[in-house]
Amino acid sequence: MRRMVNSYASPDDAEIAIAAARAGADVVRAMYGQRLTRIDKGAGDFATAADVKAEEAILGVLRAARSDDAVLGEEGGQRGAAEAARQWLVDPLCGTLNYAVGNMLVAVNVALRDGPAAVADPFSGEVFFTDGETARVRHDGADTRLAPTPATRLVDVNLDPPFPSAPGFRAVDLLARPGFAARFRPRVVSTTLALAWVAAGKRAAYVTDGGDLSGSVHFAAGIALCRAAGCVVTGIDGAPVGRSGRGLVVAADGETHQLLMSMIRDRGEEHRG
């Protein structure tokens, strides 16, 4: 399902998103492997100096190009009016725990709300992006259109707490279902880079619990990318992602989405029974 678009978006917003995501990715890559001070956020969550500096680099690009736009950043919070017609959603380092222990599975997410977006992989050099209509990956100066496919049979499942839909839905229960093991192979990368991989055909699907993720700095860029690529995007309840939806089920095609939803619904019916 393709959905777009912010009526205030401009043709060059996609290039701005790419430049901002790359600026953040440059910082993340340069600081990799350093001993970084952890900034406690509570409930086991934390940021590092790399998160903060990457967000500053992203903000520098956005301020230079779109000084009047509002920005909601993972580390710096709201800048400008929250109800602004143009608001950028920024997650400067998605996968902080991975990064802090020397794992390169991370992403840098930049999205104009309901508009163009970019997801940068600091270590592969790939930038996955959408202008709101099409989805591409830029690598070594070349742009290639993304083509989702379920061929890998790999499904990423977010197992990080909290689990707001438990006990009716728990991601770990999905992995234990015989039907899941017969059709798919689970992966847990603990970063929304996995959403870009669904759009690119590197994953068949992605599943996470949660509330409304449409305006989340963590998920907005990946959702926009997957929609533009032609993936099937809903909540875990099958509702459209938004205020009425819960969590996220993104699949490369309708058949994969239907299979996952049937397993999720069966689990819910078992629990109610």
N, C-alpha and C positions, 0 to 999 in steps of 0.2 A: 504494500500500500504506500503510495507516495503522497506526502502531505507537505504543504508549503503554502504559503511562504509569507514571511513578513513583508507587508506592502511597502515598508520603508527601506527594504534592502536595495543595495546598489549593485551594479554589475561587477564592480571590483571588490566586493566584500569577500568573495572566496579567496582572492589573492592576499587580502589583508589577513584572513584567518590562517592561510598557509604561512605567511611571513611571521605571524605571531607565534604559531605553534613551533616553527623552526627555531625561533629565538629562544623559546623555552627549552627545546630539545638540545640546543647547543650548550646551555648551562648544565642541564642534567648529564649530558655526556662528559663535559669537562670536569665535573665534580665527582664523577663515579670513582669509587674505590677509596675516597678520602674518609678520614674519621670525622663524622659529622655529629654535631650536637643535636640531640633529640628534643623537640619542643612538645611537651605533653599536652594532649587535648582532652584527656579523660577517657574512661571506659576502654583503656587499652590502645587508643588511637594516638598517633603522634605525627608531627611533621619534622622535617630536617631543614638545615640551612639551604639545601638544594631546592626544596619546595619553594621556600620564600624567595630566593634569588631568581628562580625560573619564572615565578609569577611577576616579579619586578621587570624582567626582560620582556615578558608578554605585554604587560601594561605599557611599557615604553613604546612598543609598536602600535598598540591601539590608541594611545594618546596622540601620537604623531599623526596618525591617519584619520582618527575619528574622535577628536577631542571633546565633542559634545555628547558622546554616547555614554550610557551607564555601563558599569561592569560589576558582575558578581564573581568574586574570586574565592577559591577554596581557602586561601590563607588570609587574605586581606578583607574579606567580607564585601559588603555593598559599598560601591562608590557611585554617586549619582542617584537619581530617583529610581526606586524599585519598580515603579509603574511606567517607566520611560518606554517610549515606542521602540527604541533601539537599545537593547541590553545584551552585552556579551557575557557568556558563561565560561569561566576559566577554571580548569583543573590542571595546575602546572606540573604535577607529577602523580599520576594515577598508578598505584602499585608501590607506595612508599616503603612498606615493609619488605617487599621484594628487593627494592633498591638498597635499603639499609643493610641487608645481609649479603649483598654482592650478586644479586640475581638481576639480569638485564630485562626481565619481562615487565616493562613499564610503558606508559603512554603519556603524551601531553595533549590535552583536549581543549580546544577553543571553538566556541559556537556562538553565532548571533542567534538569539532566541527566535525560533521559527524561521531560520534563514540558513545561509551558508555556514559551513563548519569544516574543521580540519582536525585530524588525529595524527600526531607525529610519533613515529617509533625512533627514539634517539639513537638506537644502536644499529638498526638496519639501514637507516637513512631514508626510509619510506615515509611519505606524507600522504595519508588517505584523506580525500577531501570531496566536498560536494558544493555546487553552486545552488543547490535546492532542487535541481531538476535531474542532473546526472551525477554519478559518483565515479571518481577516478583515483588512481594512485600515481604520485609523482616520485620518480626514482631516477637518479643519474640524468636529470634534465628531460626525461621523457614522461609523458602522461599516458596511462593505459586505463581504459574503462574497466570498472570492476564487474565481475560476473559471478554472482553467488551460485553455489552448487552444493548439494548434499553429499557429493561423492566421497569425501573423506570419512564420513560417518562419525566425525569427532564432535562432541557436544561439550561446551564449556559450561560448568555449573558453579555459580558463586556460593561458596559455603561459609562466607564471613557473616557473623552475627551483625545486627539482630535478626530475628526470625519472626516478623510480625504476624505471619499467617499460620504459624504453628498453633495447634497440632494438625489443623486441616491440611496444610501444605508444609512439608519440610523437604528441602532440596536433597538431603541425604537419603530420604525415603525413595525419591525418584530414581536414584542410582541403584538402589537395591531391587527394583522391580525386574522380574525376569524378562519382560518385554523390552525394557531398556537395554539390558545386556545382549539380547538377541539381535538388536538392530544398530545400536550405537556403542561408542567407546567414550567414556567420560574423560574430561580434562579439567583441571583447576589451575588457572594461571593467575588468579587474584588481581586482575587488572582489566579495565574496559578495552584494552587493546584487542581482547577477544571479539568485541563487537565489530571492529574493523576487519578482523579475520573472517567473520561470517560474510560480510559484504564482499570480501575478496576471494571467497571460495576456499579459504584455508580451514574453515570450520563449517559444520553443517547447521549448528544452532548454538544459542546462548540462553541460559535460564538464570534468573535471579528473583528472589523475593524482594519485597519493599512496598512502599506506598506509591505516590505519584512521582515518577522519575522523569517526566517530560521537561521539568525545569531544573533538573539536577545538574550541577557543574560536572559531576562524574559521568553522567549518561547522555546528556543532550547532544553532544557531538556525534557519538556513536549511533544514537537513534536516528539522527538526521542522515547520516551516511548510509545506514541500512535501508531506510525508506527510499532514498534516492536510487539505491542500487536495485531496488525491486524486491527486497526481502519481505517476509510476512512479519509484522510487528504488532504484538498485543500485550496485554497484561497476563498474569498467570491465571486470571479468571476468564480470559478470552475477550475482555472488554478493550476498547481502544485505550492506548496509553494516554493518561491525562488524569484529571482530578477524580474521575470515577474508577480508574484502573488501579490494579495492584501489581507491583513488580513488573517483570518483563520476560516475554518469550519471543525471541527473534530467531527465525528459521530461514534457511536459504530458499525453501519452496513450500508450497501449500501442503504437500504430503507429509513432509517432516514436521511441520507445525501441527498438523492434525494428529499425528502419532503422539507427539509430546503432550498435547492437550488432553488426549484420551487417557494417558497415564496419570496426568495430574488430576483429572476429574475422577478417575477410578479410585485414586487414593482418598480424595475428599469424600466420596460416597462410602468407602469402607469405614472411614472415621465416623461419619454421621450414623452409619448403621450400628 
